[in-house]
Amino acid sequence: MKHLWFSLMMSICTIIAFGLAMIPLIQLTNGLADLIRNDASGFSVEIKVVWFLPVVLLAIIEAIDCLWNKRKNKSSFWIYPLVNPSDDERERAITAKASHDAFFTIWAVAPICAGLMCFYPLFTDVFSIYPMVVVLIIPFVQVTVYYLKIRRIYM
């Protein structure tokens, strides 16, 4: 059960780290859009590298973990967070049901996220990363549903 919650937290942290890494890229495209709109001859673009640190830190930790577990010939919860034990038929059935439910969750969440994108013009100036947040809601909900369903293996 401890591995399950650790794996869930790693999945959520990976989604958040990816979202944080996208912030400077969104700011870059906003700066380039302003440049095109204002038709300025001299320009400069600034990217803050600090937003990439969570992704780099996770990549280093996962690389070390991969090398460590490669020697032991076992898969890691860090590298493969959604891989859960499927030793017997009951566990395989629970994993299949959890995967099925997570798949059908996308069919509910994707239209909701598409509807939320209709509100983007309201947040353009205030919350420029709004589209990235809305898009990252989809894997966040999918991973959460999967883990909530898969926890029955450990009960």
C-alpha positions in Angstrom: 0.0 0.0 0.0 2.9 2.3 0.7 4.2 1.8 -2.8 0.8 2.7 -4.2 0.5 6.1 -2.5 4.2 6.8 -3.3 3.5 6.0 -6.9 0.4 8.2 -6.9 2.4 11.1 -5.5 5.1 10.6 -8.0 2.6 10.6 -10.9 1.0 13.8 -9.6 4.4 15.5 -9.0 5.4 14.6 -12.6 2.2 16.2 -13.9 2.8 19.3 -11.8 6.5 19.5 -12.7 5.6 19.3 -16.4 3.1 22.1 -15.9 5.7 24.2 -14.2 8.1 23.6 -17.0 5.5 24.9 -19.5 5.2 28.3 -17.8 8.3 29.8 -19.4 7.3 28.4 -22.8 3.9 30.0 -22.5 5.5 33.3 -21.5 7.8 33.0 -24.4 5.0 32.6 -26.9 3.1 35.5 -25.3 6.2 37.7 -25.7 6.6 36.6 -29.3 2.9 37.4 -29.9 3.4 40.8 -28.4 6.4 41.3 -30.7 4.4 40.4 -33.8 1.5 42.6 -32.7 3.7 45.7 -31.9 5.9 45.2 -35.0 9.0 46.2 -33.0 12.4 46.1 -34.7 14.5 45.5 -31.5 13.4 42.8 -29.1 14.6 40.5 -26.4 13.1 37.4 -25.0 13.7 36.2 -21.4 13.2 32.7 -20.2 13.5 31.8 -16.5 15.2 28.5 -16.1 14.0 28.1 -12.5 10.7 26.7 -13.7 12.6 23.8 -15.3 14.3 22.7 -12.0 11.5 20.4 -10.9 11.6 18.4 -14.1 15.4 18.3 -14.1 15.4 17.1 -10.4 12.8 14.4 -11.2 14.8 13.3 -14.2 18.0 13.0 -12.2 16.3 11.1 -9.4 14.6 8.7 -11.9 17.9 8.2 -13.8 19.6 7.2 -10.6 16.7 4.9 -9.6 16.8 3.3 -13.1 20.5 2.6 -12.9 20.1 1.2 -9.3 17.2 -1.1 -10.2 18.8 -2.1 -13.5 21.4 -3.9 -11.5 18.7 -5.7 -9.5 16.7 -6.6 -12.7 13.5 -5.2 -11.3 11.1 -2.4 -12.4 10.9 0.7 -10.4 7.8 2.5 -9.1 9.6 5.8 -10.0 10.0 4.9 -13.7 6.8 2.9 -14.1 4.4 4.4 -11.6 1.3 2.7 -13.1 2.7 -0.8 -13.1 1.1 -2.7 -10.3 1.3 -6.3 -9.3 -0.8 -8.7 -11.3 0.2 -12.0 -9.7 -3.1 -13.7 -9.6 -6.4 -13.4 -11.5 -8.0 -11.2 -8.9 -5.3 -8.6 -9.2 -5.4 -8.8 -13.0 -9.2 -8.3 -12.9 -8.9 -5.3 -10.5 -6.1 -3.7 -12.7 -8.3 -4.3 -15.8 -11.3 -2.7 -14.2 -9.2 0.3 -12.9 -7.8 0.8 -16.5 -11.3 0.6 -17.9 -12.6 3.1 -15.4 -9.7 5.5 -16.0 -10.3 5.2 -19.8 -14.0 6.1 -19.4 -13.1 9.0 -17.1 -11.4 10.7 -20.1 -14.7 10.6 -21.9 -16.3 12.7 -19.1 -13.3 14.9 -18.4 -12.3 15.9 -21.9 -15.6 17.5 -22.8 -15.6 19.4 -19.5 -12.1 20.6 -20.2 -13.2 21.6 -23.7 -16.0 23.6 -22.1 -13.6 25.2 -19.7 -11.5 26.4 -22.7 -14.4 28.5 -23.7 -13.6 30.8 -20.7 -10.0 31.3 -21.8 -10.6 34.8 -23.3 -11.7 35.9 -19.8 -8.4 34.8 -18.3 -5.9 35.8 -21.1 -4.4 38.8 -19.3 -4.8 37.6 -15.7 -4.0 33.8 -15.9 -2.0 33.2 -19.1 -1.3 29.5 -18.2 -5.0 28.7 -18.1 -5.0 26.4 -21.1 -2.1 24.4 -19.7 -3.9 23.9 -16.4 -7.1 22.8 -18.2 -5.2 20.3 -20.3 -3.3 18.9 -17.3 -6.6 18.3 -15.5 -7.2 15.3 -17.9 -4.2 13.2 -16.8 -4.5 14.3 -13.2 -8.1 13.0 -13.0 -7.3 9.9 -15.0 -4.3 8.9 -12.8 -6.3 9.7 -9.6 -9.2 7.5 -10.7 -6.8 4.7 -11.6 -5.1 4.8 -8.2 -8.4 5.0 -6.3 -9.6 1.9 -8.1 -6.4 0.0 -7.9 -6.1 0.3 -4.2 -8.5 -2.6 -3.8 -5.5 -4.9 -4.6 -3.9 -3.8 -1.3 -7.0 -4.0 0.9 
